[in-house]
Structures are given as structure tokens and as C-alpha cells.
């Protein structure tokens, strides 16, 4: 049975498909069927998002590796109850893109790389929870960008982490081999 929706806040757990039909709730994520409202981003966040997305897109496009998406594209990290996360930037290989069951709606396959740009309201425990969800869903690499201190934390599915600052160069590891992105370019 399909629910009728009003523009108010939803009652009870939602599915990802139901959330998709409620654009007036954006920006938000869905966590275990519950809507988690998010505030719009600030100009610094937007600039960093464009810098990272442009660098990843240029690299992936010239090598025909896959697609780079930005703007909080919905990604299912679990089902029943549904959780739909919205990374700021993601890379999805052609191989994983071909495995999608649906072309409409949120991504039902995990991207290989997600980028989360911290907002002033992000709590460390919530960021760690997102990373666990991403890796459990099949994400292989995550970059967590902290604009306040100009640091990028790199997390791999196997548990390795790294901290990159001005003067350092981010790599795509085994997800985007050959990628080199100076940290200074992320924050310019």
C-alpha cells in the first residue's frame, strides 16, 4: 500500500523510495528509516566540493574510469530499515554503475570513493558512524575533509588511515591508481 504524503514532516519509518518522492525534505539523509535534516552548506564547503569533484572528474574522465557525482547524491547503505546517505562527492566505476538494478532513484550500489566535507555541526561520532556504514556497504576509500584546519583524513575499507595537510598529496590508492591531488588544491 502506498502512502499519501503531505508537505509536513513524515511520521514513522520511511523507505528510500518514499524519501525520493518527498523532495521538500531536502537536504536530508535517511537513517534507519528516520529523516535526518541537514542545513544548507556554506560557500567554503561549496568551493571545496567543486575543487574535489572537478579534480576527480578530470582524472576519471581522461582515463574512462567511471563517473564522479556531487551535490549529495543519495546512496543506500542499508535496507529494511533503509539508510540513505548523501556524500558530498563520490566516484562510481563503470563496472559498479553497470551493476545498478535501477536507473532512477538513489544509488543501489556502493561507490568506490566517497568524500565528506565536514560542516560546523558535524559530530565526530556521527562521522565515524557514516564511515562504518559506507564501508559495510562496499565503499573502498573515504576522504573526510575538514575546512576548519585544512586537513584531509583518508580512510580505507581495510582500516588504514592517513592525515594529509598543506604540502601533502592525496592519491587514489587502488581505487583511482595514478591520481595525485595536492591538498592545497582541495582548499584553494
PyMOL commands that place a pseudoatom at each C-alpha (Angstrom):
pseudoatom trace, name=CA, resn=UNK, resi=1, chain=A, elem=C, hetatm=0, pos=[0.000, 0.000, 0.000]
pseudoatom trace, name=CA, resn=UNK, resi=2, chain=A, elem=C, hetatm=0, pos=[1.412, 3.380, -0.999]
pseudoatom trace, name=CA, resn=UNK, resi=3, chain=A, elem=C, hetatm=0, pos=[1.272, 6.207, 1.483]
pseudoatom trace, name=CA, resn=UNK, resi=4, chain=A, elem=C, hetatm=0, pos=[-0.205, 9.617, 0.741]
pseudoatom trace, name=CA, resn=UNK, resi=5, chain=A, elem=C, hetatm=0, pos=[2.249, 12.401, 1.537]
pseudoatom trace, name=CA, resn=UNK, resi=6, chain=A, elem=C, hetatm=0, pos=[1.827, 15.949, 2.619]
pseudoatom trace, name=CA, resn=UNK, resi=7, chain=A, elem=C, hetatm=0, pos=[4.499, 18.598, 2.779]
pseudoatom trace, name=CA, resn=UNK, resi=8, chain=A, elem=C, hetatm=0, pos=[4.804, 18.160, 6.541]
pseudoatom trace, name=CA, resn=UNK, resi=9, chain=A, elem=C, hetatm=0, pos=[7.311, 16.032, 8.397]
pseudoatom trace, name=CA, resn=UNK, resi=10, chain=A, elem=C, hetatm=0, pos=[6.804, 12.292, 7.807]
pseudoatom trace, name=CA, resn=UNK, resi=11, chain=A, elem=C, hetatm=0, pos=[5.519, 10.032, 10.575]
pseudoatom trace, name=CA, resn=UNK, resi=12, chain=A, elem=C, hetatm=0, pos=[7.067, 6.648, 11.116]
pseudoatom trace, name=CA, resn=UNK, resi=13, chain=A, elem=C, hetatm=0, pos=[9.936, 4.933, 9.297]
pseudoatom trace, name=CA, resn=UNK, resi=14, chain=A, elem=C, hetatm=0, pos=[10.339, 5.668, 5.590]
pseudoatom trace, name=CA, resn=UNK, resi=15, chain=A, elem=C, hetatm=0, pos=[11.911, 3.715, 2.782]
pseudoatom trace, name=CA, resn=UNK, resi=16, chain=A, elem=C, hetatm=0, pos=[14.408, 5.244, 0.404]
pseudoatom trace, name=CA, resn=UNK, resi=17, chain=A, elem=C, hetatm=0, pos=[11.817, 5.132, -2.377]
pseudoatom trace, name=CA, resn=UNK, resi=18, chain=A, elem=C, hetatm=0, pos=[9.356, 7.068, -0.226]
pseudoatom trace, name=CA, resn=UNK, resi=19, chain=A, elem=C, hetatm=0, pos=[12.004, 9.659, 0.614]
pseudoatom trace, name=CA, resn=UNK, resi=20, chain=A, elem=C, hetatm=0, pos=[12.712, 10.131, -3.084]
pseudoatom trace, name=CA, resn=UNK, resi=21, chain=A, elem=C, hetatm=0, pos=[9.108, 11.230, -3.580]
pseudoatom trace, name=CA, resn=UNK, resi=22, chain=A, elem=C, hetatm=0, pos=[9.452, 13.878, -0.845]
pseudoatom trace, name=CA, resn=UNK, resi=23, chain=A, elem=C, hetatm=0, pos=[11.850, 16.478, -2.310]
pseudoatom trace, name=CA, resn=UNK, resi=24, chain=A, elem=C, hetatm=0, pos=[10.582, 19.167, 0.035]
pseudoatom trace, name=CA, resn=UNK, resi=25, chain=A, elem=C, hetatm=0, pos=[12.510, 17.461, 2.854]
pseudoatom trace, name=CA, resn=UNK, resi=26, chain=A, elem=C, hetatm=0, pos=[15.891, 18.146, 1.253]
pseudoatom trace, name=CA, resn=UNK, resi=27, chain=A, elem=C, hetatm=0, pos=[18.577, 18.494, 2.321]
pseudoatom trace, name=CA, resn=UNK, resi=28, chain=A, elem=C, hetatm=0, pos=[18.419, 15.375, 4.458]
pseudoatom trace, name=CA, resn=UNK, resi=29, chain=A, elem=C, hetatm=0, pos=[19.609, 11.820, 4.896]
pseudoatom trace, name=CA, resn=UNK, resi=30, chain=A, elem=C, hetatm=0, pos=[17.609, 8.774, 5.903]
pseudoatom trace, name=CA, resn=UNK, resi=31, chain=A, elem=C, hetatm=0, pos=[18.966, 6.812, 8.874]
pseudoatom trace, name=CA, resn=UNK, resi=32, chain=A, elem=C, hetatm=0, pos=[17.213, 3.549, 9.716]
pseudoatom trace, name=CA, resn=UNK, resi=33, chain=A, elem=C, hetatm=0, pos=[14.005, 4.900, 8.191]
pseudoatom trace, name=CA, resn=UNK, resi=34, chain=A, elem=C, hetatm=0, pos=[14.135, 8.233, 10.015]
pseudoatom trace, name=CA, resn=UNK, resi=35, chain=A, elem=C, hetatm=0, pos=[14.752, 11.566, 8.315]
pseudoatom trace, name=CA, resn=UNK, resi=36, chain=A, elem=C, hetatm=0, pos=[17.870, 13.383, 9.473]
pseudoatom trace, name=CA, resn=UNK, resi=37, chain=A, elem=C, hetatm=0, pos=[17.580, 17.023, 8.426]
pseudoatom trace, name=CA, resn=UNK, resi=38, chain=A, elem=C, hetatm=0, pos=[20.715, 18.828, 7.267]
pseudoatom trace, name=CA, resn=UNK, resi=39, chain=A, elem=C, hetatm=0, pos=[21.412, 22.513, 6.927]
pseudoatom trace, name=CA, resn=UNK, resi=40, chain=A, elem=C, hetatm=0, pos=[22.453, 24.005, 3.590]
pseudoatom trace, name=CA, resn=UNK, resi=41, chain=A, elem=C, hetatm=0, pos=[26.203, 24.284, 3.126]
pseudoatom trace, name=CA, resn=UNK, resi=42, chain=A, elem=C, hetatm=0, pos=[28.270, 27.444, 3.315]
pseudoatom trace, name=CA, resn=UNK, resi=43, chain=A, elem=C, hetatm=0, pos=[30.392, 28.935, 0.492]
pseudoatom trace, name=CA, resn=UNK, resi=44, chain=A, elem=C, hetatm=0, pos=[33.637, 27.355, 1.755]
pseudoatom trace, name=CA, resn=UNK, resi=45, chain=A, elem=C, hetatm=0, pos=[32.016, 23.923, 1.713]
pseudoatom trace, name=CA, resn=UNK, resi=46, chain=A, elem=C, hetatm=0, pos=[30.685, 24.524, -1.795]
pseudoatom trace, name=CA, resn=UNK, resi=47, chain=A, elem=C, hetatm=0, pos=[34.077, 25.678, -3.078]
pseudoatom trace, name=CA, resn=UNK, resi=48, chain=A, elem=C, hetatm=0, pos=[35.845, 22.612, -1.652]
pseudoatom trace, name=CA, resn=UNK, resi=49, chain=A, elem=C, hetatm=0, pos=[33.172, 20.331, -3.112]
pseudoatom trace, name=CA, resn=UNK, resi=50, chain=A, elem=C, hetatm=0, pos=[33.714, 21.811, -6.569]
pseudoatom trace, name=CA, resn=UNK, resi=51, chain=A, elem=C, hetatm=0, pos=[37.515, 21.610, -6.245]
pseudoatom trace, name=CA, resn=UNK, resi=52, chain=A, elem=C, hetatm=0, pos=[37.446, 17.922, -5.312]
pseudoatom trace, name=CA, resn=UNK, resi=53, chain=A, elem=C, hetatm=0, pos=[34.743, 16.964, -7.808]
pseudoatom trace, name=CA, resn=UNK, resi=54, chain=A, elem=C, hetatm=0, pos=[36.480, 18.775, -10.677]
pseudoatom trace, name=CA, resn=UNK, resi=55, chain=A, elem=C, hetatm=0, pos=[39.841, 17.116, -9.959]
pseudoatom trace, name=CA, resn=UNK, resi=56, chain=A, elem=C, hetatm=0, pos=[38.294, 13.646, -9.638]
pseudoatom trace, name=CA, resn=UNK, resi=57, chain=A, elem=C, hetatm=0, pos=[36.142, 14.115, -12.737]
pseudoatom trace, name=CA, resn=UNK, resi=58, chain=A, elem=C, hetatm=0, pos=[39.060, 15.279, -14.845]
pseudoatom trace, name=CA, resn=UNK, resi=59, chain=A, elem=C, hetatm=0, pos=[41.146, 12.288, -13.777]
pseudoatom trace, name=CA, resn=UNK, resi=60, chain=A, elem=C, hetatm=0, pos=[38.374, 9.693, -14.173]
pseudoatom trace, name=CA, resn=UNK, resi=61, chain=A, elem=C, hetatm=0, pos=[37.142, 11.121, -17.461]
pseudoatom trace, name=CA, resn=UNK, resi=62, chain=A, elem=C, hetatm=0, pos=[40.517, 11.202, -19.212]
pseudoatom trace, name=CA, resn=UNK, resi=63, chain=A, elem=C, hetatm=0, pos=[41.016, 7.532, -18.286]
pseudoatom trace, name=CA, resn=UNK, resi=64, chain=A, elem=C, hetatm=0, pos=[37.376, 6.464, -18.873]
pseudoatom trace, name=CA, resn=UNK, resi=65, chain=A, elem=C, hetatm=0, pos=[37.162, 5.007, -15.351]
pseudoatom trace, name=CA, resn=UNK, resi=66, chain=A, elem=C, hetatm=0, pos=[33.650, 5.944, -14.299]
pseudoatom trace, name=CA, resn=UNK, resi=67, chain=A, elem=C, hetatm=0, pos=[31.501, 8.790, -13.030]
pseudoatom trace, name=CA, resn=UNK, resi=68, chain=A, elem=C, hetatm=0, pos=[32.055, 11.474, -10.435]
pseudoatom trace, name=CA, resn=UNK, resi=69, chain=A, elem=C, hetatm=0, pos=[28.950, 12.871, -8.783]
pseudoatom trace, name=CA, resn=UNK, resi=70, chain=A, elem=C, hetatm=0, pos=[28.476, 15.754, -6.366]
pseudoatom trace, name=CA, resn=UNK, resi=71, chain=A, elem=C, hetatm=0, pos=[25.640, 17.534, -4.641]
pseudoatom trace, name=CA, resn=UNK, resi=72, chain=A, elem=C, hetatm=0, pos=[24.711, 14.930, -2.052]
pseudoatom trace, name=CA, resn=UNK, resi=73, chain=A, elem=C, hetatm=0, pos=[23.644, 12.086, -4.322]
pseudoatom trace, name=CA, resn=UNK, resi=74, chain=A, elem=C, hetatm=0, pos=[21.667, 9.535, -2.274]
pseudoatom trace, name=CA, resn=UNK, resi=75, chain=A, elem=C, hetatm=0, pos=[23.405, 6.201, -1.648]
pseudoatom trace, name=CA, resn=UNK, resi=76, chain=A, elem=C, hetatm=0, pos=[21.712, 3.271, 0.068]
pseudoatom trace, name=CA, resn=UNK, resi=77, chain=A, elem=C, hetatm=0, pos=[23.994, 1.975, 2.817]
pseudoatom trace, name=CA, resn=UNK, resi=78, chain=A, elem=C, hetatm=0, pos=[21.451, -0.467, 4.248]
pseudoatom trace, name=CA, resn=UNK, resi=79, chain=A, elem=C, hetatm=0, pos=[17.915, -1.742, 3.688]
pseudoatom trace, name=CA, resn=UNK, resi=80, chain=A, elem=C, hetatm=0, pos=[14.935, -2.635, 5.848]
pseudoatom trace, name=CA, resn=UNK, resi=81, chain=A, elem=C, hetatm=0, pos=[15.038, -0.236, 7.542]
pseudoatom trace, name=CA, resn=UNK, resi=82, chain=A, elem=C, hetatm=0, pos=[16.560, 1.899, 4.817]
pseudoatom trace, name=CA, resn=UNK, resi=83, chain=A, elem=C, hetatm=0, pos=[19.507, 4.210, 5.320]
pseudoatom trace, name=CA, resn=UNK, resi=84, chain=A, elem=C, hetatm=0, pos=[20.341, 6.634, 2.522]
pseudoatom trace, name=CA, resn=UNK, resi=85, chain=A, elem=C, hetatm=0, pos=[23.476, 8.703, 2.998]
pseudoatom trace, name=CA, resn=UNK, resi=86, chain=A, elem=C, hetatm=0, pos=[24.433, 11.719, 0.896]
pseudoatom trace, name=CA, resn=UNK, resi=87, chain=A, elem=C, hetatm=0, pos=[28.191, 12.090, 0.392]
pseudoatom trace, name=CA, resn=UNK, resi=88, chain=A, elem=C, hetatm=0, pos=[29.347, 15.447, -0.902]
pseudoatom trace, name=CA, resn=UNK, resi=89, chain=A, elem=C, hetatm=0, pos=[31.324, 13.841, -3.756]
pseudoatom trace, name=CA, resn=UNK, resi=90, chain=A, elem=C, hetatm=0, pos=[31.596, 10.248, -4.950]
pseudoatom trace, name=CA, resn=UNK, resi=91, chain=A, elem=C, hetatm=0, pos=[33.317, 8.161, -7.603]
pseudoatom trace, name=CA, resn=UNK, resi=92, chain=A, elem=C, hetatm=0, pos=[31.440, 5.237, -9.168]
pseudoatom trace, name=CA, resn=UNK, resi=93, chain=A, elem=C, hetatm=0, pos=[33.310, 2.988, -11.601]
pseudoatom trace, name=CA, resn=UNK, resi=94, chain=A, elem=C, hetatm=0, pos=[31.701, 1.907, -14.866]
pseudoatom trace, name=CA, resn=UNK, resi=95, chain=A, elem=C, hetatm=0, pos=[31.685, -1.664, -13.515]
pseudoatom trace, name=CA, resn=UNK, resi=96, chain=A, elem=C, hetatm=0, pos=[29.683, -0.778, -10.409]
pseudoatom trace, name=CA, resn=UNK, resi=97, chain=A, elem=C, hetatm=0, pos=[27.460, 1.580, -12.368]
pseudoatom trace, name=CA, resn=UNK, resi=98, chain=A, elem=C, hetatm=0, pos=[26.567, -1.311, -14.709]
pseudoatom trace, name=CA, resn=UNK, resi=99, chain=A, elem=C, hetatm=0, pos=[25.546, -3.401, -11.671]
pseudoatom trace, name=CA, resn=UNK, resi=100, chain=A, elem=C, hetatm=0, pos=[22.833, -0.929, -10.648]
pseudoatom trace, name=CA, resn=UNK, resi=101, chain=A, elem=C, hetatm=0, pos=[19.398, -2.512, -10.612]
pseudoatom trace, name=CA, resn=UNK, resi=102, chain=A, elem=C, hetatm=0, pos=[17.609, 0.799, -11.195]
pseudoatom trace, name=CA, resn=UNK, resi=103, chain=A, elem=C, hetatm=0, pos=[18.492, 3.912, -13.134]
pseudoatom trace, name=CA, resn=UNK, resi=104, chain=A, elem=C, hetatm=0, pos=[16.019, 6.079, -11.247]
pseudoatom trace, name=CA, resn=UNK, resi=105, chain=A, elem=C, hetatm=0, pos=[16.166, 6.704, -7.538]
pseudoatom trace, name=CA, resn=UNK, resi=106, chain=A, elem=C, hetatm=0, pos=[19.117, 6.614, -5.191]
pseudoatom trace, name=CA, resn=UNK, resi=107, chain=A, elem=C, hetatm=0, pos=[22.247, 4.582, -5.904]
pseudoatom trace, name=CA, resn=UNK, resi=108, chain=A, elem=C, hetatm=0, pos=[21.664, 0.951, -5.002]
pseudoatom trace, name=CA, resn=UNK, resi=109, chain=A, elem=C, hetatm=0, pos=[25.360, 0.107, -5.381]
pseudoatom trace, name=CA, resn=UNK, resi=110, chain=A, elem=C, hetatm=0, pos=[28.197, 1.490, -3.319]
pseudoatom trace, name=CA, resn=UNK, resi=111, chain=A, elem=C, hetatm=0, pos=[30.588, 3.930, -4.936]
pseudoatom trace, name=CA, resn=UNK, resi=112, chain=A, elem=C, hetatm=0, pos=[34.277, 3.109, -4.619]
pseudoatom trace, name=CA, resn=UNK, resi=113, chain=A, elem=C, hetatm=0, pos=[35.162, 6.534, -3.151]
pseudoatom trace, name=CA, resn=UNK, resi=114, chain=A, elem=C, hetatm=0, pos=[33.135, 8.945, -1.034]
pseudoatom trace, name=CA, resn=UNK, resi=115, chain=A, elem=C, hetatm=0, pos=[34.141, 12.419, 0.090]
pseudoatom trace, name=CA, resn=UNK, resi=116, chain=A, elem=C, hetatm=0, pos=[32.582, 14.013, 3.155]
pseudoatom trace, name=CA, resn=UNK, resi=117, chain=A, elem=C, hetatm=0, pos=[33.261, 17.693, 3.792]
pseudoatom trace, name=CA, resn=UNK, resi=118, chain=A, elem=C, hetatm=0, pos=[32.739, 18.481, 7.447]
pseudoatom trace, name=CA, resn=UNK, resi=119, chain=A, elem=C, hetatm=0, pos=[30.259, 21.135, 8.454]
pseudoatom trace, name=CA, resn=UNK, resi=120, chain=A, elem=C, hetatm=0, pos=[30.445, 23.076, 11.721]
pseudoatom trace, name=CA, resn=UNK, resi=121, chain=A, elem=C, hetatm=0, pos=[27.596, 20.943, 13.117]
pseudoatom trace, name=CA, resn=UNK, resi=122, chain=A, elem=C, hetatm=0, pos=[29.145, 17.525, 12.294]
pseudoatom trace, name=CA, resn=UNK, resi=123, chain=A, elem=C, hetatm=0, pos=[29.911, 15.464, 15.379]
pseudoatom trace, name=CA, resn=UNK, resi=124, chain=A, elem=C, hetatm=0, pos=[32.886, 13.046, 15.311]
pseudoatom trace, name=CA, resn=UNK, resi=125, chain=A, elem=C, hetatm=0, pos=[30.757, 10.089, 16.444]
pseudoatom trace, name=CA, resn=UNK, resi=126, chain=A, elem=C, hetatm=0, pos=[28.289, 10.661, 13.589]
pseudoatom trace, name=CA, resn=UNK, resi=127, chain=A, elem=C, hetatm=0, pos=[31.120, 10.880, 11.020]
pseudoatom trace, name=CA, resn=UNK, resi=128, chain=A, elem=C, hetatm=0, pos=[32.576, 7.588, 12.333]
pseudoatom trace, name=CA, resn=UNK, resi=129, chain=A, elem=C, hetatm=0, pos=[29.107, 6.002, 12.058]
pseudoatom trace, name=CA, resn=UNK, resi=130, chain=A, elem=C, hetatm=0, pos=[28.782, 7.157, 8.432]
pseudoatom trace, name=CA, resn=UNK, resi=131, chain=A, elem=C, hetatm=0, pos=[32.196, 5.738, 7.597]
pseudoatom trace, name=CA, resn=UNK, resi=132, chain=A, elem=C, hetatm=0, pos=[31.257, 2.353, 9.103]
pseudoatom trace, name=CA, resn=UNK, resi=133, chain=A, elem=C, hetatm=0, pos=[28.049, 2.374, 7.040]
pseudoatom trace, name=CA, resn=UNK, resi=134, chain=A, elem=C, hetatm=0, pos=[29.886, 3.293, 3.850]
pseudoatom trace, name=CA, resn=UNK, resi=135, chain=A, elem=C, hetatm=0, pos=[32.475, 0.543, 4.287]
pseudoatom trace, name=CA, resn=UNK, resi=136, chain=A, elem=C, hetatm=0, pos=[29.856, -2.069, 5.232]
pseudoatom trace, name=CA, resn=UNK, resi=137, chain=A, elem=C, hetatm=0, pos=[28.012, -1.172, 2.008]
pseudoatom trace, name=CA, resn=UNK, resi=138, chain=A, elem=C, hetatm=0, pos=[31.144, -1.692, -0.100]
pseudoatom trace, name=CA, resn=UNK, resi=139, chain=A, elem=C, hetatm=0, pos=[32.858, 1.701, -0.307]
pseudoatom trace, name=CA, resn=UNK, resi=140, chain=A, elem=C, hetatm=0, pos=[36.617, 1.181, -0.569]
pseudoatom trace, name=CA, resn=UNK, resi=141, chain=A, elem=C, hetatm=0, pos=[38.007, 4.652, 0.182]
pseudoatom trace, name=CA, resn=UNK, resi=142, chain=A, elem=C, hetatm=0, pos=[36.723, 7.730, 2.038]
pseudoatom trace, name=CA, resn=UNK, resi=143, chain=A, elem=C, hetatm=0, pos=[38.155, 11.214, 2.306]
pseudoatom trace, name=CA, resn=UNK, resi=144, chain=A, elem=C, hetatm=0, pos=[36.951, 13.352, 5.219]
pseudoatom trace, name=CA, resn=UNK, resi=145, chain=A, elem=C, hetatm=0, pos=[37.777, 16.996, 4.536]
pseudoatom trace, name=CA, resn=UNK, resi=146, chain=A, elem=C, hetatm=0, pos=[37.998, 19.407, 7.487]
pseudoatom trace, name=CA, resn=UNK, resi=147, chain=A, elem=C, hetatm=0, pos=[37.829, 23.016, 6.228]
pseudoatom trace, name=CA, resn=UNK, resi=148, chain=A, elem=C, hetatm=0, pos=[38.479, 24.489, 9.682]
pseudoatom trace, name=CA, resn=UNK, resi=149, chain=A, elem=C, hetatm=0, pos=[42.022, 23.092, 9.890]
pseudoatom trace, name=CA, resn=UNK, resi=150, chain=A, elem=C, hetatm=0, pos=[42.683, 22.337, 6.175]
pseudoatom trace, name=CA, resn=UNK, resi=151, chain=A, elem=C, hetatm=0, pos=[43.199, 18.620, 6.803]
pseudoatom trace, name=CA, resn=UNK, resi=152, chain=A, elem=C, hetatm=0, pos=[42.022, 15.606, 4.807]
pseudoatom trace, name=CA, resn=UNK, resi=153, chain=A, elem=C, hetatm=0, pos=[41.670, 12.322, 6.694]
pseudoatom trace, name=CA, resn=UNK, resi=154, chain=A, elem=C, hetatm=0, pos=[41.848, 9.304, 4.384]
pseudoatom trace, name=CA, resn=UNK, resi=155, chain=A, elem=C, hetatm=0, pos=[40.167, 6.068, 5.461]
pseudoatom trace, name=CA, resn=UNK, resi=156, chain=A, elem=C, hetatm=0, pos=[40.387, 2.756, 3.618]
pseudoatom trace, name=CA, resn=UNK, resi=157, chain=A, elem=C, hetatm=0, pos=[37.976, -0.150, 3.955]
pseudoatom trace, name=CA, resn=UNK, resi=158, chain=A, elem=C, hetatm=0, pos=[40.807, -2.311, 5.304]
pseudoatom trace, name=CA, resn=UNK, resi=159, chain=A, elem=C, hetatm=0, pos=[41.184, 0.083, 8.247]
pseudoatom trace, name=CA, resn=UNK, resi=160, chain=A, elem=C, hetatm=0, pos=[44.195, 2.107, 7.164]
pseudoatom trace, name=CA, resn=UNK, resi=161, chain=A, elem=C, hetatm=0, pos=[44.031, 5.827, 7.774]
pseudoatom trace, name=CA, resn=UNK, resi=162, chain=A, elem=C, hetatm=0, pos=[46.161, 8.814, 6.898]
pseudoatom trace, name=CA, resn=UNK, resi=163, chain=A, elem=C, hetatm=0, pos=[46.209, 12.513, 7.689]
pseudoatom trace, name=CA, resn=UNK, resi=164, chain=A, elem=C, hetatm=0, pos=[47.094, 14.916, 4.885]
pseudoatom trace, name=CA, resn=UNK, resi=165, chain=A, elem=C, hetatm=0, pos=[47.894, 18.616, 5.312]
pseudoatom trace, name=CA, resn=UNK, resi=166, chain=A, elem=C, hetatm=0, pos=[49.201, 21.519, 3.237]
pseudoatom trace, name=CA, resn=UNK, resi=167, chain=A, elem=C, hetatm=0, pos=[52.134, 20.375, 1.106]
pseudoatom trace, name=CA, resn=UNK, resi=168, chain=A, elem=C, hetatm=0, pos=[50.930, 16.751, 1.035]
pseudoatom trace, name=CA, resn=UNK, resi=169, chain=A, elem=C, hetatm=0, pos=[49.440, 14.989, -1.984]
pseudoatom trace, name=CA, resn=UNK, resi=170, chain=A, elem=C, hetatm=0, pos=[46.334, 12.799, -1.859]
pseudoatom trace, name=CA, resn=UNK, resi=171, chain=A, elem=C, hetatm=0, pos=[46.337, 9.684, -4.003]
pseudoatom trace, name=CA, resn=UNK, resi=172, chain=A, elem=C, hetatm=0, pos=[43.565, 7.491, -5.291]
pseudoatom trace, name=CA, resn=UNK, resi=173, chain=A, elem=C, hetatm=0, pos=[45.244, 4.398, -3.795]
pseudoatom trace, name=CA, resn=UNK, resi=174, chain=A, elem=C, hetatm=0, pos=[43.985, 1.259, -5.568]
pseudoatom trace, name=CA, resn=UNK, resi=175, chain=A, elem=C, hetatm=0, pos=[40.606, 2.902, -6.292]
pseudoatom trace, name=CA, resn=UNK, resi=176, chain=A, elem=C, hetatm=0, pos=[41.955, 5.541, -8.683]
pseudoatom trace, name=CA, resn=UNK, resi=177, chain=A, elem=C, hetatm=0, pos=[45.567, 4.476, -9.295]
pseudoatom trace, name=CA, resn=UNK, resi=178, chain=A, elem=C, hetatm=0, pos=[47.735, 7.320, -10.523]
pseudoatom trace, name=CA, resn=UNK, resi=179, chain=A, elem=C, hetatm=0, pos=[45.556, 10.082, -9.072]
pseudoatom trace, name=CA, resn=UNK, resi=180, chain=A, elem=C, hetatm=0, pos=[47.556, 12.785, -7.338]
pseudoatom trace, name=CA, resn=UNK, resi=181, chain=A, elem=C, hetatm=0, pos=[45.687, 15.714, -5.811]
pseudoatom trace, name=CA, resn=UNK, resi=182, chain=A, elem=C, hetatm=0, pos=[47.647, 18.288, -3.799]
pseudoatom trace, name=CA, resn=UNK, resi=183, chain=A, elem=C, hetatm=0, pos=[45.885, 19.071, -0.530]
pseudoatom trace, name=CA, resn=UNK, resi=184, chain=A, elem=C, hetatm=0, pos=[46.427, 22.763, -1.252]
pseudoatom trace, name=CA, resn=UNK, resi=185, chain=A, elem=C, hetatm=0, pos=[44.260, 22.366, -4.387]
pseudoatom trace, name=CA, resn=UNK, resi=186, chain=A, elem=C, hetatm=0, pos=[41.421, 20.998, -2.262]
pseudoatom trace, name=CA, resn=UNK, resi=187, chain=A, elem=C, hetatm=0, pos=[41.313, 24.166, -0.145]
pseudoatom trace, name=CA, resn=UNK, resi=188, chain=A, elem=C, hetatm=0, pos=[42.185, 26.849, -2.763]
for i in range(1, 188): cmd.bond("trace and resi %d" % i, "trace and resi %d" % (i + 1))
show_as sticks, trace
zoom trace
